[in-house]
């Protein structure tokens, strides 16, 4: 899809290691104008997602429950003085939509079970909407999936904001997450960080060894050493640490 859509594809790749997702769309809203398509990403569900996104921004966006959520949040942010950006999560299924064509084009045709939107307000007027979609084969977002997205939300919004404002984004979200971990654990060596990144990418030990030019035995040793330095017992605990909202960099 090209560089424009790399951020949406990157979100699907990163989050897809932790929960099933079908699609990702990112829109920018400003004032009363129609939203602008920032990026779209699709995990081989339909080749028409760009057309669906275009239909949304030209015909259906006013019918989206996100619009109400953004208006309510903007009022609350103004009352609070808008000292900090807000991130609002909004869920919507096809059954929430009364408009037949909107429901058919954006939910039924691509076989979407539910959309989870992350809405971030900046500068008191500009919104970014990062939309994650579950397919009907995945079912709606469960409590664990919501927790995973909530933990990643600040990083997601940060990366998308950089992308939207045209700043250089050479790091994927996984790199941002790793940078925060490294700041908390400065004892990690560059090789340790390579190992963590491979684990974050969901690679097996054999794939990690090939990627890093190690023997299989050496890769296993490095993994054990990283676990020991971080005080975790395995990959599940490591992922839990990486997803901790309190993890600060």
C-alpha positions, 0 to 999 in steps of 0.5 A: 500500500505504500509508505502512507499506509505503513503505520496502519499495517504496522499496527496490525502486525504489532497488535496481531501478535497479541489479539486477532484483528482484521483491519485498521483505518486511521482518520484525521478530523479537524473542525467541521470538515469531513475527516481525512484518510491517514492510512488503512491496513488490511489482513487479507480480508478484502481488497476494497478497504480503501474504497470503504474508507473513502465511502466513510469520509464522504458519505457516512462519517456523520452517522458514526457514534464516534462523532458523539463521543468526540463532541462529548469529550471536547466539552469535557476537555474544555471544562478541564482546561485541556492541559493534556491530550485525551484518549477515548475508546469507543466501541461500535458493532453493525447492530449499533447502526440504524442506517442500512447502507452505512451498516452494509458498506462498512460492517456487513460487506467486509464481515466486521464483528466490531470496531474499537476506535481510539480517539485522541484530541490535540490542540483543542480541536484536532482529532485522530481516530485509530480504528481496529476491526475484528472479523466475524470469525474473531467475534467482538473484543473481549476483556483481554483484548480491550486490556491489550489495546488500552496498554498500547494506546499511548504508544499507538496515538504517539506513533500515529500523531508523528505520522500525521504531522509528517515527522519522520517515523523510522521506528515501529511501535515495537521499537518505541515499546523497546525504547521504554523498556530499555530506559527502565532497564539500562542494564540491557545490552544491545544484544539483549535488546535485539533478543527482546525485539525478536520476542516482541515480533513473535519469532521462534528461537530458531527464527531469532537465531537466524535473524541475529546470526547465532547458533540455536544454543546461543540464542537460547542462552541469550533468551534465558539471560534476558529473562533473568535480567528482567526478572521474568520467568518466560515470554508470557511474563515478558509480554506482560511487562511490556504491556504494563501501563506504568512502564515509562520511558 
